[in-house]
Amino acid sequence: MFETSIAGSLPKPAWLAETNKLWPQWRVEGDALLQAKADATLLWIKAQEDAGLDIVSDGEQSRQHFVHGFLEQIDGIDFEHKVKMGIRDNRYDAMVPQVVSALRLRGRVHAFEAQLARAHTKKKLKFTLPGPMTIIDTVADRFYGDKVKMAFAFAELLNQEALALQADGVDIIQFDEPAFNVYMKDAADWGVQALERAAQGLTCTTAVHICYGYGIKANTDWKSTLGEEWRQYETVFPALARSSINQVSLECIHSHVPPDLMKLLEGKDVMVGVIDVASDVVETPEEVADTIGLALKFVPKERLFPCTNCGLAPMGREVALRKLQALAEGTRLAKERHSKT
């Protein structure tokens, strides 16, 4: 009951990359970079285990960015001539690569970090991949001319890597789709179908993470414009409830999401965000347990998985460590409160 995990990313140590940045530059290169990525991955696996989390991840230590880390192993993408593009419906600008020809995987993308993580933990292992809709919102299309066609092309490549990750021993494959909270109608019309294509044939647990973004200024500024009720989930949750995806991750603590929207996910496991990633204030165990208690009004306890609202990548390392501990301690308190209910 109440198995804990993080949404995906964790801060990179200062000796690996720039700190407190969403798109950090690496500190080293070549073989030294590969070793530094491995060291950081093992560091964070141990930190998650020491905190008491039930499901661990690699913390995305080998990826500069959660989307572009996947794209770097795909032919048909030009990283040499990046262009500035507004992403997430022009919420902020980013320098993005261009799709210039038909997409094809060169080979494995995340074998190194997935196999390393699997070899160094006996806990359940979750691995994250960007979802098709979020990928096409983070690249410039100079070839397909059709966003749906391009999304399904990426979905096929994601599926190839997901099946290989499953063979590596990954227990949960999570697709990150923050774009579902931005392009809600498209998400319901074809985004969930593209997501299912990415997960096709998987027998491990499948999950989708839908958030309101990392705790960066562009995202917090956007949230301040959304009013007292954030109802974006209302459009896509019914489509996800009908889908083959097993788990859905959502924001809860310190958000303006009406908690009764969780009822729209009946029949699914729900990863409930009980740790805020937009604040350095560390939650108390009581706050975490209270948030779990709120979610239990709408989600059966056997389907509730306490989680972070989003990734912790841009945070300070010490704050992130304390938030991991708060997640585990608060969940233990919630178990004590609700084990007999």
Secondary structure, DSSP 4 states (H G I P E B T S, - for coil): -------S--PPPTTTB-SS-SSPPBSS-HHHHHHHHHHHHHHHHHHHHHHT-SEE--TTTT-SSTTHHHHTTEEEEEEEEEEEEEETTTTEEEEEEEEEEEEEE-S-SSHHHHHHHHHT--SEEEEEEE-HHHHHTSSEESS---HHHHHHHHHHHHHHHHHHHHHTT-SEEEEE-GGGGTSHHHIIIIIHHHHHHHTTT--SEEEEE--S--SSHHHHHHHTTS-S---THHHHHHHHHTSS--EEEE--TTS---GGGGGGGTTSEEEEEEE-SS-SSPPPHHHHHHHHHHHTTTS-GGGEEEEESS--TTS-HHHHHHHHHHHHHHHHHHHHHHTT-
